[in-house]
Amino acid sequence: MKTFYPRIVLLGLALITLPALAQQGRAANVNVTPIVSTTLSPVAWVSGSIVSRNNSQIAADVSGRLVSIAELGTLVTKGQVIAQLDKQQLTLKLQEETALVANAKAKFAFEQSEVERKKSLVKQKLISAKELDESMANLNIAEANLAAAKAKLAQVKQDLNYTQLKAPFDGIVAERLSNQGEYVTNGKAILRLVETANIEAALFAPLTAYQYLKQSKQLAIKSPLGNGHAPIKTIIPVSDARSHLMEVRLDMSSFDWPIGLDIKAAVATGESKQVLASPRDALVLRRNATSIFIIDNENKAQQVEVKIGISEGNLVEVIGDINAGDKVVIRGAERLRAGQSVNIKNNNDALVSGKTLARKQ
């Protein structure tokens, strides 16, 4: 009796390998980009927030009842009235001090005339020099009283001006700390004014990054509202014993971002070095190894195992059997196999559709 087991085994192997061979022979659509030789620095993303150069609680300089106050969110310019105190009592005080100054002037004028009169009498030897000395002393007292009266009058005028609180800078009313109708005392905060024209980013970097920050002019930043680069404005190399973090201020005047927004900034933590780098999208991550696919001159994919080095932005250092200029797959590598033929597409749309986009006429 003949056995047919070998034929059955061969047939099974053929059924198994045919799909694999078909898959192996089918060209895959991929996007590629060249491996670049560039300078990268190891960076750490540190947290920070957008702050205003001036975030001030505006306080009353005199006591009085608050009769008006700017609404929340009001945009004000420097010198604009943002709150008004009742000035009735100070107006009455002004009238009183004005009268006292007039009285002091009259007294001073009288003592002056007395001195002149007694000088003439002393020359005629009709009175003693002692009486002249007494008149001159009275004149000095009258002069001092006049100066004191004028100072009190000036103080009242100044207090009257202080009943109008004026914005010390352009900004927005962010908080009302007192309400209309309340009696406020000298020094009590009435509202909070925030400058919106000159904004900065305050972030805290490790002290070990100080030498690299000194060599940098700007930092890469990112936030929920976008990404960009901001110039370094100030480095404050001072820290406490617990945090070991120093404050860095960035100039954010070119960004239309709200105050209080959380951001992150890339701070260099090591020396720059020349490396071979590829986009992060090229990495094929597996449990035991990391690799990339290089496209050779025959448009076939060759899998190269690599080690990952430093990274900056979207670029990451790749260490392995690669050269600058090698075409590395950045899209379409998920199901790619070593040795498989590829069709190189110019963009992601062509990759998905499998077609070459028509040129615009």
C-alpha positions as CSV (number, residue, x, y, z in Angstrom):
1,M,0.0,0.0,0.0
2,K,1.4,3.4,-1.0
3,T,1.7,6.3,1.4
4,F,1.1,9.9,0.3
5,Y,2.5,11.7,3.4
6,P,5.5,13.4,1.6
7,R,3.2,14.8,-1.0
8,I,0.8,16.1,1.6
9,V,3.7,17.8,3.5
10,L,5.0,19.4,0.3
11,L,1.5,20.7,-0.6
12,G,1.1,22.1,2.9
13,L,4.5,23.9,2.8
14,A,3.5,25.3,-0.6
15,L,0.3,26.7,0.8
16,I,2.1,28.3,3.7
17,T,4.9,29.9,1.6
18,L,2.8,31.2,-1.3
19,P,1.2,34.1,0.6
20,A,4.5,35.0,2.1
21,L,6.1,35.1,-1.2
22,A,3.2,37.1,-2.6
23,Q,3.6,39.5,0.3
24,Q,7.4,39.6,-0.2
25,G,7.0,40.4,-3.9
26,R,4.4,43.1,-3.5
27,A,6.0,46.6,-3.5
28,A,5.1,48.7,-0.5
29,N,4.3,52.4,-0.6
30,V,6.6,54.5,1.7
31,N,7.8,58.0,2.4
32,V,11.5,58.5,2.9
33,T,13.9,61.2,4.0
34,P,17.7,61.2,4.1
35,I,19.8,60.5,7.2
36,V,21.5,63.8,8.1
37,S,24.8,64.7,9.7
38,T,24.0,67.5,12.1
39,T,24.8,69.0,15.5
40,L,22.5,68.1,18.3
41,S,22.5,68.9,22.0
42,P,20.9,66.9,24.8
43,V,17.9,68.8,26.1
44,A,15.4,68.6,28.9
45,W,11.9,70.1,28.7
46,V,11.3,72.3,31.7
47,S,8.0,73.8,32.8
48,G,7.1,77.5,33.0
49,S,4.3,79.9,32.5
50,I,3.5,83.2,30.8
51,V,3.8,86.1,33.2
52,S,3.4,89.9,33.0
53,R,6.3,92.3,33.7
54,N,3.8,94.3,35.8
55,N,1.0,92.6,37.8
56,S,0.2,95.2,40.4
57,Q,-2.4,95.7,43.1
58,I,-3.3,99.4,42.9
59,A,-3.9,100.8,46.4
60,A,-5.5,104.0,47.7
61,D,-3.2,106.8,48.8
62,V,-5.9,108.5,50.9
63,S,-8.9,107.3,52.9
64,G,-12.5,107.8,51.6
65,R,-15.6,106.2,50.2
66,L,-15.2,104.5,46.8
67,V,-17.7,106.1,44.4
68,S,-16.6,104.4,41.2
69,I,-14.2,101.6,40.0
70,A,-13.4,100.2,36.6
71,E,-15.1,97.0,35.5
72,L,-13.3,93.7,35.2
73,G,-11.6,93.2,31.9
74,T,-11.4,96.9,31.1
75,L,-8.4,97.8,28.9
76,V,-6.9,101.0,30.2
77,T,-4.1,103.2,29.2
78,K,-1.4,104.9,31.3
79,G,-2.9,107.8,33.2
80,Q,-6.5,106.8,32.8
81,V,-8.7,107.1,35.9
82,I,-9.6,103.5,37.1
83,A,-11.2,104.4,40.5
84,Q,-12.6,107.5,42.2
85,L,-12.9,108.2,45.9
86,D,-15.4,110.7,47.4
87,K,-13.6,114.1,47.7
88,Q,-16.2,116.2,49.6
89,Q,-14.3,116.2,52.9
90,L,-11.0,117.1,51.2
91,T,-12.7,119.9,49.2
92,L,-13.8,121.4,52.5
93,K,-10.3,120.9,53.9
94,L,-8.9,122.7,50.9
95,Q,-11.1,125.7,51.6
96,E,-10.0,125.7,55.2
97,E,-6.3,125.5,54.3
98,T,-6.7,128.2,51.7
99,A,-8.1,130.5,54.3
100,L,-5.2,129.7,56.7
101,V,-2.7,130.5,54.0
102,A,-4.4,133.9,53.4
103,N,-4.3,134.5,57.2
104,A,-0.6,133.6,57.4
105,K,0.2,135.9,54.4
106,A,-1.6,138.8,56.1
107,K,0.3,138.2,59.4
108,F,3.6,138.0,57.5
109,A,2.9,141.2,55.7
110,F,2.0,142.9,58.9
111,E,5.2,141.8,60.6
112,Q,7.2,143.0,57.7
113,S,5.7,146.4,57.9
114,E,6.3,146.5,61.7
115,V,10.0,145.7,61.2
116,E,10.4,148.4,58.6
117,R,8.6,150.9,60.8
118,K,10.6,150.1,63.9
119,K,13.9,150.3,62.0
120,S,13.0,153.9,61.2
121,L,12.1,154.5,64.9
122,V,15.4,153.0,66.1
123,K,17.3,155.3,63.7
124,Q,15.5,158.2,65.3
125,K,16.2,156.8,68.7
126,L,12.5,156.8,69.6
127,I,12.5,153.1,70.5
128,S,15.0,150.7,71.8
129,A,16.7,148.1,69.6
130,K,15.1,145.4,71.8
131,E,11.7,146.2,70.4
132,L,13.1,145.9,66.8
133,D,14.5,142.5,67.7
134,E,11.1,141.4,69.0
135,S,9.4,142.5,65.7
136,M,12.1,140.7,63.7
137,A,11.5,137.5,65.7
138,N,7.7,137.9,65.1
139,L,8.4,138.3,61.4
140,N,10.4,135.0,61.3
141,I,7.6,133.2,63.1
142,A,5.1,134.6,60.7
143,E,7.2,133.5,57.8
144,A,7.5,130.0,59.2
145,N,3.8,129.8,59.8
146,L,3.1,130.9,56.2
147,A,5.4,128.2,54.9
148,A,3.7,125.6,57.1
149,A,0.2,126.8,55.9
150,K,1.4,126.5,52.3
151,A,2.7,123.0,52.8
152,K,-0.6,121.9,54.4
153,L,-2.5,123.4,51.4
154,A,-0.2,121.6,49.0
155,Q,-0.8,118.3,50.9
156,V,-4.6,118.7,50.6
157,K,-4.3,119.5,46.9
158,Q,-2.2,116.3,46.5
159,D,-4.7,114.3,48.5
160,L,-7.5,115.6,46.2
161,N,-5.5,114.4,43.2
162,Y,-5.1,111.0,45.0
163,T,-8.9,110.6,45.1
164,Q,-8.6,109.7,41.4
165,L,-6.6,106.5,41.0
166,K,-4.8,106.5,37.7
167,A,-3.3,103.5,35.8
168,P,0.5,103.5,36.1
169,F,0.8,101.6,32.9
170,D,-1.3,100.2,30.0
171,G,-3.1,97.0,31.0
172,I,-6.3,95.2,31.9
173,V,-8.3,95.2,35.1
174,A,-7.9,91.6,36.2
175,E,-9.5,91.8,39.7
176,R,-11.6,94.2,41.8
177,L,-10.4,94.0,45.4
178,S,-12.9,96.6,46.7
179,N,-16.4,97.4,45.8
180,Q,-18.2,100.6,45.0
181,G,-19.6,102.2,48.2
182,E,-17.0,100.8,50.6
183,Y,-14.9,103.0,52.8
184,V,-11.3,102.3,52.0
185,T,-8.3,103.4,54.0
186,N,-4.9,104.7,53.0
187,G,-2.9,101.8,51.6
188,K,-5.8,99.4,50.9
189,A,-5.7,97.6,47.6
190,I,-8.6,98.5,45.3
191,L,-7.9,96.6,42.1
192,R,-5.3,94.5,40.3
193,L,-4.0,95.8,37.0
194,V,-2.0,93.5,34.7
195,E,0.2,94.8,31.9
196,T,-0.5,92.8,28.7
197,A,1.8,94.5,26.3
198,N,5.1,93.2,27.7
199,I,4.8,89.6,28.5
200,E,7.5,87.1,29.5
201,A,7.9,83.4,30.2
202,A,9.2,82.4,33.6
203,L,10.6,78.9,33.8
204,F,12.8,77.1,36.2
205,A,15.9,75.2,34.9
206,P,18.5,73.1,36.8
207,L,21.6,74.9,37.9
208,T,23.7,72.4,35.9
209,A,22.3,74.0,32.7
210,Y,23.7,77.4,33.5
211,Q,26.8,77.2,31.3
212,Y,24.7,76.0,28.3
213,L,22.1,78.7,28.8
214,K,24.8,81.4,28.7
215,Q,25.7,80.2,25.3
216,S,22.2,80.2,24.0
217,K,20.3,83.2,22.6
218,Q,16.8,81.6,22.4
219,L,15.0,78.4,23.5
220,A,12.5,76.2,21.7
221,I,9.1,76.4,23.4
222,K,5.8,74.6,23.1
223,S,2.3,75.1,24.6
224,P,-1.3,74.0,23.9
225,L,-1.5,77.1,21.6
226,G,1.5,76.3,19.5
227,N,5.3,76.0,19.2
228,G,8.1,78.5,18.5
229,H,11.3,80.0,19.7
230,A,11.7,82.8,22.2
231,P,14.8,84.9,23.0
232,I,16.4,84.5,26.4
233,K,15.9,87.8,28.3
234,T,17.3,87.1,31.7
235,I,19.1,84.3,33.5
236,I,19.0,84.5,37.3
237,P,21.7,82.0,38.6
238,V,20.3,81.8,42.1
239,S,18.6,78.8,43.7
240,D,17.6,77.5,47.1
241,A,19.1,74.5,48.7
242,R,16.0,72.3,48.1
243,S,15.0,72.8,44.5
244,H,18.4,73.6,42.9
245,L,16.5,75.4,40.2
246,M,17.2,78.8,38.8
247,E,14.8,81.2,37.0
248,V,15.0,82.0,33.4
249,R,12.9,84.7,31.7
250,L,12.1,84.6,28.0
251,D,10.9,87.5,25.9
252,M,7.4,86.6,24.7
253,S,6.4,89.9,23.1
254,S,6.1,88.3,19.7
255,F,3.5,85.7,20.9
256,D,-0.2,86.4,21.4
257,W,-0.5,84.0,24.3
258,P,-2.5,84.8,27.5
259,I,-0.9,85.4,30.8
260,G,-0.9,82.3,33.0
261,L,-0.6,79.8,30.1
262,D,1.6,76.8,31.0
263,I,4.5,76.2,28.6
264,K,7.6,74.0,28.2
265,A,11.0,75.0,27.0
266,A,13.9,72.9,25.7
267,V,17.0,73.6,27.9
268,A,20.4,72.1,26.9
269,T,21.8,69.8,29.5
270,G,25.1,68.8,27.7
271,E,27.6,69.6,25.1
272,S,26.6,69.7,21.4
273,K,28.1,67.0,19.1
274,Q,28.1,66.0,15.5
275,V,25.8,63.0,14.9
276,L,23.9,61.1,12.3
277,A,20.2,61.8,12.9
278,S,16.8,60.8,11.6
279,P,13.2,61.8,12.4
280,R,11.6,59.9,15.3
281,D,9.0,58.6,12.9
282,A,11.7,56.4,11.3
283,L,12.2,54.3,14.4
284,V,10.7,50.8,14.5
285,L,10.4,50.0,18.2
286,R,10.3,46.4,19.3
287,R,10.6,44.8,22.7
288,N,14.2,43.6,22.2
289,A,15.6,46.0,19.7
290,T,15.1,49.3,17.8
291,S,15.7,49.4,14.0
292,I,15.1,51.6,10.9
293,F,14.5,50.7,7.3
294,I,17.1,52.0,4.7
295,I,16.2,51.9,1.0
296,D,19.0,50.7,-1.1
297,N,19.8,51.5,-4.8
298,E,17.5,48.7,-6.0
299,N,14.5,50.3,-4.1
300,K,14.5,47.5,-1.6
301,A,14.1,47.9,2.2
302,Q,17.0,46.8,4.4
303,Q,16.4,46.7,8.1
304,V,19.2,48.1,10.2
305,E,19.4,47.7,14.0
306,V,20.3,51.0,15.7
307,K,20.9,52.4,19.1
308,I,19.3,55.7,20.0
309,G,21.4,58.6,21.3
310,I,20.6,62.2,22.1
311,S,17.6,63.9,20.6
312,E,16.5,67.5,19.9
313,G,13.1,68.4,18.5
314,N,12.0,65.8,16.0
315,L,15.5,64.6,15.3
316,V,17.1,61.7,17.2
317,E,20.7,60.4,17.0
318,V,20.8,56.9,15.4
319,I,24.0,54.7,15.9
320,G,24.4,51.8,13.6
321,D,25.5,50.7,10.1
322,I,24.3,53.8,8.3
323,N,25.7,56.8,6.5
324,A,24.7,60.3,5.9
325,G,22.4,60.6,2.9
326,D,20.9,57.1,3.3
327,K,17.2,57.1,2.5
328,V,15.3,56.1,5.7
329,V,11.6,55.2,5.8
330,I,9.5,57.6,7.9
331,R,6.0,56.3,6.9
332,G,5.0,52.8,5.8
333,A,7.5,50.9,7.9
334,E,4.9,49.2,10.1
335,R,4.4,46.2,7.8
336,L,7.6,46.5,5.8
337,R,9.9,43.4,5.6
338,A,13.6,43.2,5.0
339,G,14.3,42.8,1.3
340,Q,10.8,44.0,0.2
341,S,10.6,46.3,-2.8
342,V,9.1,49.7,-2.2
343,N,7.4,52.5,-4.1
344,I,8.7,55.9,-2.8
345,K,5.9,58.4,-2.6
346,N,6.5,62.2,-2.2
347,N,3.9,62.8,0.5
348,N,1.5,61.2,2.9
349,D,-1.5,61.6,0.7
350,A,0.2,59.7,-2.2
351,L,1.2,57.1,0.4
352,V,-2.3,56.5,1.5
353,S,-3.9,56.5,-1.9
354,G,-1.1,54.6,-3.6
355,K,-1.3,57.1,-6.5
356,T,1.0,59.9,-7.6
357,L,-0.7,63.3,-7.3
358,A,-1.3,65.0,-10.6
359,R,0.8,68.2,-11.1
360,K,-1.1,71.4,-11.2
361,Q,-1.4,72.9,-14.6
